[in-house]
Amino acid sequence: MTESVMGMPSGSYDPETLHTLYVVVDAVWNDLNAANSSVLSSAGAAKAKATITRNLLAAIDSGECDPDRLKLLALEGLEVARRPQRHDEGEMLRLGWHSCSVTPA
């Protein structure tokens, strides 16, 4: 497998491998969305998708085909900060987020 200019492997994949790739990319992105990840709402979304894809292609090229393992490998090196929901007060406190109230003077 040769590398293209953008650092992505270039080559061809059989239909089963492509199907696995699509399924895993969708699953990883849906998991990030479900976790309310800040990576999805930031300008870094395109960079995150590129990292996920690059990691997946490298793992597939090395022979990995287990979808669960591929999901883990896809997230390697991706910095994801989970934002707690407003109603999740316990999680907010655990992460060091404190609610504040303003008392009118």
C-alpha positions in Angstrom: 0.0 0.0 0.0 1.5 3.3 -1.0 0.9 6.7 0.7 -0.8 9.5 -1.1 0.2 13.2 -0.7 -2.2 13.7 2.2 -0.8 10.8 4.2 -3.7 8.6 3.5 -3.0 5.1 2.2 -3.9 4.7 -1.4 -5.1 1.4 -2.8 -8.1 -0.6 -3.2 -10.3 -2.6 -0.8 -12.7 -5.5 -1.4 -16.4 -4.9 -0.8 -16.5 -6.6 2.5 -13.6 -4.5 3.9 -15.3 -1.3 2.6 -18.5 -2.3 4.3 -16.7 -2.8 7.5 -15.0 0.5 7.1 -18.3 2.3 6.6 -20.0 0.6 9.5 -17.1 1.4 11.9 -16.8 5.0 10.8 -20.6 5.5 11.3 -20.5 3.7 14.7 -17.5 5.8 15.9 -19.1 9.0 14.8 -22.5 8.1 16.3 -20.7 7.2 19.6 -19.0 10.5 19.7 -22.2 12.3 19.0 -24.0 10.3 21.7 -21.3 11.3 24.2 -22.0 14.9 23.4 -18.4 15.3 22.4 -17.0 18.8 21.9 -15.1 17.5 18.8 -18.4 17.4 16.9 -19.2 21.0 17.5 -15.8 22.5 16.9 -13.8 23.5 13.9 -11.8 20.3 14.5 -14.6 18.0 13.3 -12.9 17.6 9.8 -9.6 16.9 11.5 -11.2 14.4 13.8 -12.8 12.6 10.8 -9.5 12.5 9.0 -7.8 11.0 12.1 -10.5 8.4 12.5 -10.3 7.4 8.9 -6.5 7.4 8.8 -6.4 5.2 12.0 -9.0 2.8 10.5 -7.2 2.4 7.2 -3.9 1.7 9.0 -5.6 -0.9 11.2 -7.3 -2.5 8.2 -4.0 -2.5 6.3 -2.3 -4.3 9.2 -4.9 -7.0 9.0 -7.3 -6.0 11.8 -10.9 -6.9 10.9 -12.8 -7.1 14.2 -15.3 -4.1 14.3 -15.0 -3.6 18.0 -11.2 -3.5 17.9 -11.3 -1.2 14.9 -13.6 1.2 16.8 -11.0 1.4 19.6 -8.1 1.8 17.2 -10.0 4.5 15.3 -10.1 6.7 18.4 -6.4 6.5 19.2 -4.8 9.9 19.4 -8.1 11.7 19.2 -8.6 14.2 22.0 -12.2 14.1 22.9 -13.6 16.2 25.7 -17.0 15.1 26.9 -19.3 17.9 27.9 -21.8 17.0 30.6 -25.5 17.8 30.0 -26.9 20.7 31.9 -29.1 18.5 34.0 -26.2 16.1 34.9 -25.2 18.0 38.0 -23.3 15.1 39.5 -21.2 14.6 36.4 -20.6 18.4 36.2 -19.3 18.4 39.8 -17.1 15.3 39.2 -15.5 17.1 36.2 -15.0 20.3 38.2 -17.7 22.2 36.5 -19.6 24.3 39.1 -22.9 26.0 38.5 -23.2 29.5 39.8 -26.2 31.7 40.5 -26.4 35.4 40.5 -28.3 37.1 43.2 -29.9 40.4 42.2 -28.6 43.3 44.2 
